[in-house]
């Protein structure tokens, strides 16, 4: 009997050791690693109609390229029509799509009153919406005590209420068809306490709560909900980020020496998560990925460790500046 217990214990230790190594060498959570190696490829989304907000730059732009390569029909939305046209041209050059397969639809997510008309425009053009990717949003950098309540409101309106408003316009169509997929760009900041950005972190925690609830409510109606949680990624995020003052932008550039994931790799992993209809996907390099596992499974211990590390070190880890 003792021999069996010993070998059982040894087996458990071996399994957890392998999983720990996979986390250390990986750039995404274990479920997404499995999906990438053994799951469905993005080409299963061929001919699906995907509406992407925030498609003019960053992760949204690169995700459009990935889905175009998979043969998806795309609606590209953002405020800057000129940039959307540029993205469309790139999709046509490198994707498996034709001109009529890509609709450029300028949209300001903060103009809630336009969301109904925009949704009807997409439905008129494609007759359906299979996947809605709520990617539009902005980050924020300032200490809690330096952030005005007006800034908190601006962040919440863009990152949360704008997402909810558009989703509430598209959802009835999906419920009627009993088919659909709501994808929301959350963040690793929605899983743990990211310093120097309480407004942004709070908005992403809110997104996690709202859409985790939606996932439960729509599960038996064949509507999937995927929460994408990237960590530090190269983009224009810091350039356009809110500060602590209302209406102000950070205007900070990322350094090529920062430890951040490439936007293209992040978009590739996002497309795999969408193809496999994962409930949640953590997309980050270490040590951020390891921190996320710590906060998920050992929250009290992780908070103690984080406080001991100090604010400066946590800020540098968050921005991928590990050598400073």
C-alpha positions as MATLAB code, in Angstrom:
seq = 'XXXXXXXXXXXXXXXXXXXXXXXXXXXXXXXXXXXXXXXXXXXXXXXXXXXXXXXXXXXXXXXXXXXXXXXXXXXXXXXXXXXXXXXXXXXXXXXXXXXXXXXXXXXXXXXXXXXXXXXXXXXXXXXXXXXXXXXXXXXXXXXXXXXXXXXXXXXXXXXXXXXXXXXXXXXXXXXXXXXXXXXXXXXXXXXXXXXXXXXXXXXXXXXXXXXXXXXXXXXXXXXXXXXXXXXXXXXXXXXXXXXXXXXXXXXXXXXXXXXXXXXXXXXXXXXXXXXXXXXXXXXXXXXXXXXXXXXXXXXXXXXXXXXXXXXXXXXXXXXXXXXX';
ca = [
       0.000    0.000    0.000;
       2.804    2.412    0.905;
       4.495    1.651   -2.427;
       1.343    2.659   -4.318;
       1.056    5.895   -2.316;
       4.706    6.686   -2.982;
       4.346    6.202   -6.732;
       1.088    8.185   -6.751;
       2.800   11.044   -4.928;
       5.778   10.808   -7.287;
       3.429   10.956  -10.290;
       1.645   14.022   -8.940;
       4.956   15.793   -8.310;
       6.145   14.916  -11.825;
       2.946   16.241  -13.442;
       3.040   19.504  -11.523;
       6.745   19.907  -12.269;
       6.054   19.589  -16.004;
       3.196   22.089  -15.793;
       5.391   24.536  -13.889;
       8.120   24.276  -16.538;
       5.530   24.859  -19.298;
       4.405   28.021  -17.524;
       8.004   29.231  -17.160;
       8.867   28.716  -20.832;
       5.452   29.671  -22.222;
       3.961   32.975  -23.349;
       0.367   32.076  -22.538;
      -1.647   30.005  -20.060;
      -1.666   26.206  -20.171;
      -5.124   25.913  -21.767;
      -4.077   28.198  -24.607;
      -0.772   26.338  -24.983;
      -2.752   23.118  -25.371;
      -5.140   24.737  -27.864;
      -2.237   26.048  -29.945;
      -0.594   22.648  -30.184;
      -3.582   20.296  -30.267;
      -6.720   22.385  -30.741;
      -8.535   23.996  -33.643;
      -6.684   26.330  -35.996;
      -8.036   29.800  -36.883;
      -9.052   28.539  -40.336;
     -12.120   26.925  -38.701;
     -13.446   30.496  -38.649;
     -13.451   30.672  -42.473;
     -16.461   32.629  -43.812;
     -17.442   33.737  -40.292;
     -18.426   37.408  -40.028;
     -16.205   39.076  -37.419;
     -16.725   42.655  -36.265;
     -13.574   44.146  -34.693;
     -13.593   47.473  -32.876;
     -10.323   49.315  -32.353;
      -9.127   47.787  -35.629;
      -7.015   50.731  -36.815;
      -3.895   49.921  -34.763;
      -2.282   47.631  -32.196;
      -3.748   44.243  -31.350;
      -6.979   44.982  -33.235;
      -5.083   45.675  -36.458;
      -2.923   42.559  -36.198;
      -5.939   40.434  -35.260;
      -7.632   41.626  -38.452;
      -4.658   40.310  -40.436;
      -4.782   36.935  -38.660;
      -8.509   36.537  -39.287;
      -8.181   37.671  -42.905;
      -5.570   34.932  -43.409;
      -8.090   32.485  -41.925;
     -10.682   33.562  -44.505;
     -13.023   35.508  -42.215;
     -15.321   38.241  -43.452;
     -14.480   41.367  -41.501;
     -16.087   44.569  -40.334;
     -13.336   46.968  -39.239;
     -14.311   49.772  -36.865;
     -12.449   52.617  -35.170;
     -12.619   56.402  -35.271;
      -9.917   56.896  -37.948;
     -11.369   55.901  -41.311;
      -8.088   56.505  -43.160;
      -6.292   53.979  -40.949;
      -9.118   51.461  -41.370;
      -8.769   51.721  -45.151;
      -5.036   51.044  -44.779;
      -5.743   47.963  -42.662;
      -8.271   46.742  -45.222;
      -5.697   47.027  -48.016;
      -3.235   44.949  -45.994;
      -5.916   42.326  -45.336;
      -6.638   42.100  -49.065;
      -2.931   41.775  -49.867;
      -2.158   38.976  -47.436;
      -5.517   37.447  -46.553;
      -7.911   34.982  -48.164;
     -10.595   37.618  -48.688;
     -12.153   39.718  -51.424;
     -13.001   43.412  -51.378;
     -16.664   42.805  -50.532;
     -15.611   40.594  -47.611;
     -14.265   43.589  -45.660;
     -16.493   46.420  -44.512;
     -14.894   49.625  -43.222;
     -17.253   51.137  -40.666;
     -15.973   54.192  -38.737;
     -17.289   54.139  -35.180;
     -16.745   56.094  -31.982;
     -17.461   53.645  -29.162;
     -18.296   56.569  -26.854;
     -21.198   57.653  -29.066;
     -23.632   55.108  -27.673;
     -26.515   56.515  -29.734;
     -24.799   55.352  -32.965;
     -24.366   51.721  -31.918;
     -27.798   50.545  -33.024;
     -27.427   52.061  -36.493;
     -23.902   50.664  -36.842;
     -25.124   47.172  -35.930;
     -27.889   47.366  -38.520;
     -25.323   48.524  -41.103;
     -23.194   45.406  -40.481;
     -26.255   43.142  -40.627;
     -27.411   44.751  -43.873;
     -23.997   44.187  -45.454;
     -23.317   40.633  -44.222;
     -26.777   39.432  -43.058;
     -25.231   38.139  -39.816;
     -22.616   38.751  -37.129;
     -20.890   35.584  -35.952;
     -18.205   37.127  -33.739;
     -18.024   40.523  -32.061;
     -14.521   41.487  -30.904;
     -14.735   44.361  -28.421;
     -11.154   45.565  -28.704;
     -11.501   49.372  -28.501;
     -10.155   50.896  -25.300;
      -7.325   52.845  -23.696;
      -4.942   52.294  -20.839;
      -4.174   54.725  -18.008;
      -1.121   55.666  -15.969;
      -1.239   57.637  -12.700;
      -1.249   56.951   -8.994;
      -4.644   56.488   -7.335;
      -4.427   59.739   -5.360;
      -3.378   61.697   -8.457;
      -6.303   60.506  -10.583;
      -9.375   62.727  -10.768;
     -12.873   61.271  -10.570;
     -13.472   62.753  -14.037;
     -10.672   60.546  -15.402;
     -12.167   57.513  -13.654;
     -15.437   58.281  -15.401;
     -13.768   58.690  -18.815;
     -11.972   55.352  -18.489;
     -15.119   53.526  -17.380;
     -17.221   55.011  -20.172;
     -14.764   53.909  -22.862;
     -13.475   50.596  -21.502;
     -16.687   49.345  -19.920;
     -19.885   51.184  -20.885;
     -18.932   51.469  -24.559;
     -18.270   47.735  -24.672;
     -21.530   46.951  -22.897;
     -23.523   49.251  -25.173;
     -22.278   47.697  -28.415;
     -22.628   44.163  -27.053;
     -26.241   44.850  -26.038;
     -26.985   45.859  -29.649;
     -25.409   42.739  -31.177;
     -26.531   40.193  -28.583;
     -30.264   40.085  -29.533;
     -29.275   39.086  -33.083;
     -27.140   36.240  -31.726;
     -29.863   35.141  -29.321;
     -32.345   35.023  -32.182;
     -29.992   32.832  -34.225;
     -28.959   30.832  -31.127;
     -25.388   31.178  -32.311;
     -22.626   33.675  -31.714;
     -19.412   34.574  -29.997;
     -18.681   37.657  -27.887;
     -14.949   38.387  -27.509;
     -13.747   41.073  -25.119;
     -10.245   42.467  -24.852;
      -9.650   42.449  -21.120;
      -6.125   42.453  -19.682;
      -3.836   40.732  -17.229;
      -4.625   43.882  -15.220;
      -8.116   42.442  -14.895;
      -6.670   39.462  -13.022;
      -4.302   41.154  -10.577;
      -3.471   44.530   -9.036;
      -1.523   46.521  -11.618;
       0.144   49.530   -9.925;
       0.027   53.079  -11.270;
      -3.196   52.459  -13.219;
      -6.086   51.985  -10.811;
      -8.683   53.349  -13.254;
      -7.608   50.977  -16.041;
      -7.238   48.036  -13.669;
     -10.671   48.730  -12.202;
     -12.247   48.910  -15.662;
     -10.775   45.536  -16.635;
     -11.899   43.932  -13.369;
     -15.374   45.263  -14.203;
     -15.189   43.736  -17.691;
     -14.263   40.374  -16.151;
     -17.314   40.502  -13.887;
     -19.832   41.605  -16.478;
     -18.813   39.185  -19.201;
     -18.175   36.192  -16.937;
     -21.806   36.599  -15.926;
     -22.895   36.849  -19.564;
     -20.983   33.639  -20.329;
     -23.046   31.755  -17.727;
     -26.342   33.266  -18.895;
     -25.838   32.462  -22.594;
     -24.059   29.104  -22.339;
     -27.166   27.019  -23.103;
     -28.001   29.252  -26.093;
     -24.824   28.401  -27.999;
     -23.261   31.805  -27.462;
     -19.648   31.741  -26.309;
     -17.864   34.503  -24.397;
     -14.069   34.818  -24.535;
     -12.090   37.144  -22.289;
      -8.667   37.891  -23.781;
      -6.120   39.001  -21.164;
      -2.857   40.270  -22.684;
       0.075   41.412  -20.574;
       2.726   43.883  -21.806;
       2.557   44.064  -25.621;
       4.293   46.390  -28.071;
       1.726   48.915  -29.337;
       0.785   52.595  -29.145;
      -0.902   51.935  -25.782;
       1.304   54.303  -23.740;
       1.089   57.039  -26.345;
      -2.703   57.304  -26.049;
      -3.087   56.268  -22.398;
      -5.089   58.400  -19.979;
      -3.170   60.052  -17.156;
      -4.675   61.326  -13.906;
      -6.062   64.491  -15.513;
      -9.212   64.447  -17.642;
      -8.610   64.728  -21.390;
      -4.832   64.327  -21.087;
      -2.796   61.673  -22.949;
       0.417   60.151  -21.606;
       2.341   60.488  -24.910;
       5.019   58.030  -23.820;
       6.842   55.755  -26.253;
       7.819   52.146  -25.618;
      11.467   51.170  -25.869;
      12.627   48.347  -28.126;
      14.525   46.979  -25.126;
      11.315   46.505  -23.099;
      10.311   42.923  -22.390;
       7.015   42.928  -24.231;
       5.316   40.471  -26.543;
       5.147   41.405  -30.213;
       1.727   42.594  -31.349;
       1.681   39.977  -34.096;
       2.301   37.116  -31.645;
      -0.384   38.422  -29.304;
      -2.879   38.592  -32.180;
      -1.943   35.062  -33.262;
      -2.694   33.725  -29.773;
      -5.924   35.733  -29.657;
      -7.076   34.140  -32.921;
      -6.357   30.664  -31.516;
      -8.330   31.462  -28.361;
     -11.254   32.639  -30.504;
     -11.106   29.595  -32.772;
     -11.251   27.286  -29.742;
     -13.929   29.399  -27.994;
     -11.874   29.526  -24.799;
     -13.562   31.179  -21.829;
     -10.426   33.100  -20.891;
      -6.909   33.410  -22.261;
      -3.832   34.810  -20.491;
      -1.288   36.098  -22.998;
       1.963   37.311  -21.451;
       5.674   36.748  -21.105;
       7.244   35.893  -17.761;
       7.443   36.999  -15.030;
       3.968   38.481  -15.675;
       2.473   35.097  -16.595;
       3.844   33.524  -13.417;
       2.480   36.434  -11.369;
      -0.961   35.836  -12.900;
      -0.930   32.188  -11.860;
       0.164   33.259   -8.394;
      -2.647   35.783   -7.982;
      -5.179   33.279   -9.354;
      -4.308   30.350   -7.100;
      -2.428   31.923   -4.157;
      -3.925   35.428   -3.874;
      -2.991   36.208   -0.271;
       0.598   34.991   -0.596;
       0.995   36.794   -3.937;
      -0.190   40.082   -2.471;
       2.285   39.785    0.392;
       5.127   39.101   -2.063;
       4.046   41.973   -4.332;
       4.023   44.442   -1.434;
       7.490   43.294   -0.348;
       8.823   43.842   -3.870;
       7.923   47.517   -3.745;
       6.085   49.873   -6.065;
       9.072   50.759   -8.263;
       9.901   47.140   -9.094;
       6.255   46.301   -9.763;
       5.949   49.275  -12.122;
       9.025   48.140  -14.044;
       7.744   44.559  -14.319;
       4.396   45.857  -15.511;
       6.066   47.944  -18.243;
       8.545   45.222  -19.221;
      11.527   47.213  -17.948;
      13.201   44.500  -15.939;
      16.691   45.955  -16.284;
      15.853   49.204  -14.495;
];
